[in-house]
């Protein structure tokens, strides 16, 4: 207990970290205020009924940071921004120009990619908002479908999504951790009191076994996330100093580069869920179409989303692929090898330069395979638990727990890294 208090004291005595935490709290308060401002004409009773009727809406609400549950002005959340980021990352593998922006132009190139991502977010936000508004209008959640209502609600939803995207970017730049993940995390945490209240209100002694099973499942899930987050492959590095007279090497020091097994964190899971939401939203949208082809396509998409095993397999594959994508974008073995060479360091048995770059790339590829498979298994566990138990809450609750634990661990590691680095100054 005393050590925890001392740790908190150290954190808040650190001016830089204190500012970052206060900024994150400010973003959180503003986000929660916006998530409680509904768009014009929303019917909360019909919305509650509609949300309870479909599992994909629970996931959509999860990724929107809880904005959909109150049909707020930020009901799209950071969904369009996530989709845009996915498209840009995929393009970096097929477009040499975009790839060079990521890997060769450094911070300037990444800023350019960020600007392209924001530009692409606009049409995606418009399409997603129109699709969702049409779907909600058919269910009586929004007023009768008219052009003026469509324009107003679309403008409000798109504007809210862009404002939230801006907040997420500010949180990444001036706060701690990934702003996009933090927005989703904040929405999940804010909904916990509501779910606890519902459980207490609807408590039935016959459900005790189910809650015990969920508790065990939650502990296993948390343990799995911690394991995959903390696992790393140390690569030995030798730093050699030279004597002033004669240039002979002496006083070599040994250290290592900690290559994390899962360098992508929870981002691949968020990306995979965003992709899987598309067929489910389109399926619900096309289901009532008067055109036979669209109605059939909608039925097919709905069937896919309700077939747990097929859905789980696609989910698993997407998590594995996005883990590789994100790791390839964020980890640059060429830059690390150049930094080692400039600082007079080398990996024992490996020549500096290109051989070091290839060696690091080979190691990261192998450990990412293990990390991506393990992360994929953890991601589909809530769906498997839902299929076995028949309880839909396990799928959404398990996914929410997975995101919360991953974000908390990421924030803790970022704070520890900052405190450690500033001890040397």
KEKOLKE-35021 format. One line per field, with one value per residue (C-alpha): residue number from 0; x, y, z. Coordinates in Angstrom, 2 decimals, always signed. Example, Ala and Ser with C-alpha at 12.3 -4.5 7.8 and 13.67 -1.06 7.14 Angstrom:
<pts>
n: c(0  1)
X: c(+12.30  +13.67)
Y: c(-4.50  -1.06)
Z: c(+7.80  +7.14)
</pts>
This chain:
<pts>
n: c(0  1  2  3  4  5  6  7  8  9  10  11  12  13  14  15  16  17  18  19  20  21  22  23  24  25  26  27  28  29  30  31  32  33  34  35  36  37  38  39  40  41  42  43  44  45  46  47  48  49  50  51  52  53  54  55  56  57  58  59  60  61  62  63  64  65  66  67  68  69  70  71  72  73  74  75  76  77  78  79  80  81  82  83  84  85  86  87  88  89  90  91  92  93  94  95  96  97  98  99  100  101  102  103  104  105  106  107  108  109  110  111  112  113  114  115  116  117  118  119  120  121  122  123  124  125  126  127  128  129  130  131  132  133  134  135  136  137  138  139  140  141  142  143  144  145  146  147  148  149  150  151  152  153  154  155  156  157  158  159  160  161  162  163  164  165  166  167  168  169  170  171  172  173  174  175  176  177  178  179  180  181  182  183  184  185  186  187  188  189  190  191  192  193  194  195  196  197  198  199  200  201  202  203  204  205  206  207  208  209  210  211  212  213  214  215  216  217  218  219  220  221  222  223  224  225  226  227  228  229  230  231  232  233  234  235  236  237  238  239  240  241  242  243  244  245  246  247  248  249  250  251  252  253  254  255  256  257  258  259  260  261  262  263  264  265  266  267  268  269  270  271  272  273  274  275  276  277  278  279  280  281  282  283  284  285  286  287  288  289  290  291  292  293  294  295  296  297  298  299  300  301  302  303  304  305  306  307  308  309  310  311  312  313  314  315  316  317  318  319  320  321  322  323  324  325  326  327  328  329  330  331  332  333  334  335  336  337  338  339  340  341  342  343  344  345  346  347  348  349  350  351  352  353  354  355  356  357  358  359  360  361  362  363  364  365  366  367  368  369  370  371  372  373  374  375  376  377  378  379  380  381  382  383  384  385  386  387  388  389  390  391  392  393  394  395  396  397  398  399  400  401  402  403  404  405  406  407  408  409  410  411  412  413  414  415  416  417  418  419  420  421  422  423  424)
X: c(+0.00  +2.80  +4.70  +1.57  +1.18  +4.86  +4.43  +1.45  +3.43  +6.31  +3.92  +2.22  +5.51  +6.69  +5.59  +5.46  +3.43  +1.13  +0.31  -0.36  -2.70  -4.60  -4.98  -6.33  -8.84  -9.94  -10.46  -12.38  -14.76  -15.38  -15.96  -18.52  -20.37  -20.61  -21.76  -24.84  -26.02  -28.50  -28.97  -32.30  -35.45  -34.03  -36.50  -34.61  -37.20  -37.17  -33.38  -33.05  -35.29  -33.35  -29.96  -31.15  -32.28  -28.93  -25.43  -23.61  -25.11  -23.49  -20.10  -20.79  -21.65  -18.41  -16.28  -18.13  -17.12  -20.71  -22.01  -24.61  -26.37  -27.67  -27.62  -25.39  -23.75  -20.64  -22.57  -20.09  -17.24  -13.80  -15.15  -14.61  -11.11  -10.30  -11.53  -9.49  -6.39  -6.91  -7.16  -3.98  -2.04  -3.14  -2.20  +1.28  +1.91  +0.68  +1.74  +5.51  +4.84  +2.82  +5.29  +8.16  +6.21  +5.94  +9.50  +11.82  +10.57  +10.41  +8.18  +7.34  +6.17  +4.04  +2.38  +1.54  +0.02  -1.97  -3.37  -4.34  -6.02  -8.11  -9.13  -10.24  -12.20  -14.68  -16.34  -16.27  -17.99  -20.67  -21.37  -21.46  -23.72  -26.19  -26.31  -26.90  -29.50  -31.47  -31.36  -32.51  -35.25  -36.70  -36.86  -38.67  -35.72  -35.37  -38.14  -39.71  -37.09  -36.90  -34.12  -33.87  -33.68  -31.03  -28.89  -29.11  -28.42  -25.63  -23.94  -24.20  -22.88  -19.97  -19.06  -19.16  -16.96  -14.37  -14.35  -13.81  -11.04  -9.38  -9.67  -8.14  -5.21  -4.67  -4.79  -2.12  +0.10  -0.30  -1.64  -0.54  -1.08  -3.04  -5.90  -8.11  -7.88  -8.42  -11.71  -13.06  -11.68  -13.40  -16.77  -16.47  -15.49  -18.34  -20.86  -19.70  -21.97  -24.97  -24.23  -23.54  -26.87  -28.68  -27.11  -28.10  -31.65  -32.17  -30.28  -31.50  -29.84  -30.16  -27.71  -24.97  -23.14  -23.13  -21.57  -18.94  -18.07  -17.86  -15.56  -13.22  -13.32  -12.48  -9.47  -8.15  -8.66  -6.80  -3.96  -3.71  -3.60  -0.92  +1.15  +1.09  +1.72  +4.69  +6.34  +9.48  +12.50  +15.75  +18.35  +21.87  +23.74  +27.35  +28.47  +32.23  +34.30  +37.72  +40.84  +42.23  +45.72  +45.92  +42.19  +42.05  +38.56  +38.07  +35.36  +32.64  +29.19  +26.43  +22.75  +19.79  +16.95  +13.60  +11.49  +7.90  +6.03  +2.92  +4.05  +0.64  -1.24  -5.04  -5.13  -5.49  -8.61  -10.18  -9.35  -10.76  -14.02  -14.39  -14.07  -16.54  -19.13  -19.58  -21.40  -23.58  -24.66  -25.21  -27.10  -29.55  -29.79  -30.51  -32.83  -35.90  -35.01  -37.63  -34.89  -34.51  -30.72  -30.14  -32.52  -30.72  -27.31  -28.59  -29.84  -26.45  -24.55  -26.87  -26.45  -22.65  -22.69  -24.95  -22.80  -20.45  -17.80  -17.45  -17.44  -14.81  -12.51  -12.66  -12.17  -9.11  -7.55  -8.14  -6.51  -3.44  -3.19  -3.64  -1.03  +1.46  +0.31  +0.61  +3.96  +5.38  +4.31  +5.49  +8.68  +11.51  +14.54  +16.46  +16.24  +17.26  +20.27  +21.37  +21.01  +23.10  +25.79  +25.94  +26.29  +29.08  +26.92  +26.53  +24.75  +27.33  +27.91  +26.00  +27.70  +26.46  +24.24  +22.12  +22.87  +21.68  +18.55  +17.75  +18.45  +16.09  +13.43  +13.69  +13.31  +10.33  +8.60  +8.94  +7.84  +4.99  +3.66  +3.48  +2.08  -0.55  -1.83  -2.02  -3.78  -6.21  -7.05  -7.65  -9.85  -12.18  -12.43  -15.43  -17.27  -16.53  -17.69  -20.92  -21.51  -20.99  -23.01  -25.63  -25.14  -24.72  -23.28  -20.13  -19.23  -19.58  -18.44  -15.41  -14.36  -14.82  -12.73  -10.02  -9.82  -9.88  -7.09  -4.92  -5.31  -4.59  -1.42  -0.32  -0.82  +1.10  +4.02  +4.09  +4.16  +6.91  +8.96  +8.67  +9.58  +12.59  +13.84  +13.56  +15.56  +18.66  +18.11)
Y: c(+0.00  +2.37  +1.65  +2.46  +5.80  +6.58  +5.76  +8.13  +10.84  +10.44  +10.61  +13.81  +15.43  +14.93  +18.12  +16.61  +13.54  +15.63  +17.91  +14.90  +13.30  +16.56  +17.02  +13.47  +14.15  +17.34  +15.38  +12.71  +15.24  +16.99  +13.65  +12.55  +15.88  +15.53  +11.91  +13.04  +15.63  +13.82  +14.63  +16.33  +14.20  +11.02  +8.74  +7.26  +4.52  +3.13  +3.47  +1.36  -1.33  -1.32  -1.55  -4.57  -6.33  -6.76  -7.76  -5.71  -2.52  -3.34  -3.60  -0.40  +1.36  -0.02  +1.41  +4.74  +5.21  +4.82  +7.65  +5.48  +4.45  +8.02  +8.76  +11.71  +14.17  +11.95  +8.74  +7.73  +7.96  +7.50  +4.76  +6.65  +7.64  +4.02  +2.85  +5.56  +4.52  +0.91  +1.93  +4.04  +1.21  -1.26  +1.28  +1.58  -2.00  -1.53  +2.07  +2.77  +6.50  +6.06  +3.44  +5.91  +8.51  +6.06  +4.71  +7.21  +10.73  +10.38  +12.69  +14.91  +11.87  +10.62  +14.05  +13.93  +10.46  +11.81  +14.60  +12.12  +9.96  +12.90  +13.82  +10.24  +10.29  +12.86  +10.72  +7.68  +9.64  +10.86  +7.32  +5.82  +8.55  +8.30  +4.49  +4.67  +7.46  +5.57  +2.42  +4.26  +6.12  +2.80  +1.63  +4.79  +5.93  +9.13  +11.29  +10.47  +10.25  +13.60  +15.37  +18.19  +15.75  +13.73  +16.80  +18.16  +14.85  +13.91  +17.30  +16.98  +13.38  +14.13  +17.29  +15.41  +12.63  +15.14  +16.97  +13.67  +12.76  +16.08  +15.36  +11.90  +13.43  +16.01  +13.25  +11.29  +14.38  +15.97  +13.12  +9.56  +6.62  +6.31  +8.85  +6.66  +3.73  +6.10  +7.42  +3.86  +3.02  +6.08  +5.09  +1.56  +2.70  +5.24  +2.47  +0.21  +1.79  +1.33  -2.37  -2.98  -1.33  -3.52  -6.66  -5.63  -4.76  -8.03  -10.24  -13.82  -16.44  -18.99  -16.87  -17.13  -19.92  -17.89  -14.90  -17.14  -18.52  -14.98  -14.02  -16.95  -16.10  -12.45  -13.46  -15.74  -12.99  -10.43  -12.90  -13.60  -9.89  -9.18  -12.14  -11.15  -7.47  -8.11  -10.85  -9.71  -11.08  -9.47  -8.86  -8.48  -5.29  -4.33  -0.71  -0.30  +2.74  +3.53  +4.63  +8.05  +6.72  +4.12  +3.64  +0.26  -0.89  -1.22  -0.98  -2.59  -2.53  -5.07  -4.25  -5.44  -4.26  -5.48  -6.49  -6.89  -9.95  -7.80  -4.35  -3.40  -3.53  -3.57  -1.65  -4.82  -5.86  -2.41  -2.44  -5.96  -5.09  -1.98  -4.04  -6.68  -4.03  -3.13  -6.31  -6.22  -2.60  -3.13  -6.35  -4.54  -1.65  -3.83  -6.27  -4.08  -3.15  -3.52  -4.65  -8.44  -8.36  -5.95  -7.88  -11.15  -9.51  -8.16  -11.61  -13.13  -10.54  -11.00  -14.79  -14.38  -12.12  -14.56  -17.62  -17.50  -19.93  -18.33  -14.87  -15.97  -17.39  -14.17  -12.13  -14.21  -13.85  -10.07  -9.66  -11.61  -9.57  -6.20  -7.14  -7.62  -4.43  -2.27  -3.77  -3.24  +0.42  +1.24  -0.86  +0.17  -2.19  +0.03  +3.03  +0.94  -0.52  +2.99  +4.30  +1.40  +2.03  +5.76  +5.12  +2.58  -0.38  -3.79  -7.11  -9.82  -12.05  -9.72  -7.17  -3.54  -2.00  -4.15  -7.51  -5.96  -4.60  -8.02  -9.80  -7.52  -7.82  -11.63  -11.73  -9.33  -11.37  -14.57  -13.13  -11.20  -14.51  -15.88  -12.63  -12.22  -15.80  -15.45  -12.07  -13.57  -16.41  -13.93  -11.82  -14.69  -16.12  -13.88  -15.12  -18.75  -18.17  -16.62  -19.60  -22.11  -20.24  -18.69  -15.37  -12.46  -10.25  -12.40  -11.41  -7.66  -7.67  -9.83  -7.60  -4.49  -6.06  -6.93  -3.32  -1.82  -4.07  -3.49  +0.31  +0.39  -1.69  +0.55  +3.70  +2.17  +1.22  +4.71  +6.36  +4.00  +4.67  +8.45  +8.31  +6.09  +8.32  +11.48  +9.98  +10.54  +14.30)
Z: c(+0.00  +0.99  -2.25  -4.30  -2.50  -3.12  -6.81  -7.10  -5.30  -7.77  -10.72  -9.57  -8.56  -12.14  -13.91  -17.41  -16.44  -14.23  -17.18  -19.40  -16.86  -16.29  -20.05  -20.42  -17.61  -19.40  -22.65  -20.73  -19.12  -22.46  -24.19  -21.60  -21.87  -25.66  -25.41  -23.48  -26.04  -28.36  -32.04  -32.93  -32.72  -31.14  -29.32  -26.31  -25.62  -29.18  -29.25  -26.11  -27.62  -30.89  -29.16  -27.19  -30.37  -32.14  -31.06  -33.70  -32.27  -28.94  -30.67  -32.62  -29.36  -27.90  -30.73  -30.70  -27.07  -25.88  -28.08  -29.81  -26.57  -26.18  -29.95  -29.17  -31.55  -31.37  -32.11  -34.86  -32.37  -33.94  -36.24  -39.54  -38.41  -37.55  -40.97  -42.68  -40.73  -41.82  -45.49  -45.26  -43.60  -46.28  -48.99  -47.47  -48.60  -52.18  -52.85  -52.88  -52.43  -49.22  -47.96  -48.43  -46.44  -43.54  -43.61  -45.29  -44.59  -40.82  -38.78  -41.79  -43.78  -40.89  -40.62  -44.33  -43.89  -40.93  -43.11  -45.85  -43.19  -41.98  -45.54  -46.18  -42.92  -44.32  -47.05  -44.76  -41.97  -44.41  -45.70  -42.18  -40.80  -43.71  -43.37  -39.63  -39.88  -42.56  -40.42  -37.28  -39.17  -40.38  -36.76  -35.61  -33.48  -35.53  -37.06  -40.42  -43.16  -45.02  -46.89  -44.35  -41.41  -43.26  -44.00  -40.43  -38.68  -41.10  -40.62  -36.82  -36.79  -39.16  -37.25  -33.95  -35.34  -36.59  -33.26  -31.45  -33.91  -33.09  -29.36  -29.88  -31.79  -29.05  -26.43  -28.35  -28.69  -25.25  -23.13  -22.36  -24.70  -27.93  -28.06  -30.24  -27.80  -24.88  -26.32  -26.62  -23.15  -21.63  -23.11  -21.75  -18.25  -18.19  -18.94  -16.07  -13.37  -15.68  -16.25  -12.54  -11.72  -14.25  -12.78  -9.25  -10.36  -12.25  -9.78  -9.65  -7.39  -10.21  -12.27  -9.64  -11.49  -14.70  -12.91  -11.31  -14.75  -16.12  -13.22  -13.95  -17.65  -16.88  -14.74  -17.51  -20.09  -17.97  -17.35  -21.09  -21.98  -19.36  -20.56  -24.23  -23.39  -21.10  -23.20  -25.00  -26.86  -25.66  -28.40  -26.90  -27.84  -27.11  -26.78  -27.21  -26.15  -27.62  -25.77  -26.55  -27.34  -30.07  -30.72  -28.96  -27.88  -24.14  -21.51  -23.64  -22.00  -22.54  -22.81  -24.88  -27.11  -25.69  -28.72  -27.54  -28.75  -29.23  -30.36  -31.74  -28.43  -28.71  -32.04  -34.23  -32.29  -32.69  -36.42  -36.90  -35.10  -37.27  -40.46  -39.24  -38.43  -42.11  -43.27  -40.14  -40.65  -44.38  -43.69  -41.42  -43.89  -46.94  -45.14  -45.72  -49.30  -52.04  -54.44  -54.39  -54.92  -52.04  -49.76  -50.58  -49.97  -46.66  -45.61  -46.52  -44.49  -41.51  -41.68  -41.68  -38.63  -36.76  -37.62  -34.66  -35.92  -39.37  -37.78  -35.22  -37.91  -39.97  -36.77  -35.83  -39.31  -39.32  -35.89  -37.09  -40.31  -38.60  -35.98  -38.83  -40.58  -37.48  -36.43  -39.94  -39.86  -36.31  -36.12  -38.45  -38.26  -40.69  -38.37  -35.34  -37.18  -38.24  -34.67  -33.35  -35.96  -35.20  -31.46  -31.95  -30.88  -32.50  -32.04  -31.24  -34.28  -36.66  -38.91  -38.62  -41.28  -43.62  -41.85  -38.54  -40.24  -41.75  -38.45  -36.49  -39.21  -39.10  -35.31  -35.31  -38.04  -35.97  -32.63  -34.27  -35.62  -32.07  -30.68  -33.41  -33.02  -29.24  -29.56  -32.08  -29.67  -26.83  -29.14  -30.11  -26.58  -25.69  -28.81  -27.97  -24.38  -25.70  -28.00  -25.18  -22.55  -24.83  -23.02  -25.46  -22.70  -22.62  -26.19  -25.68  -22.04  -22.83  -25.72  -23.56  -20.79  -23.31  -24.54  -21.02  -19.69  -22.77  -22.59  -18.84  -19.31  -22.18  -20.06  -17.12  -19.39  -20.95  -17.50  -16.30  -19.44  -19.00  -15.32  -16.07  -18.90  -16.79  -13.94  -16.05  -16.34)
</pts>
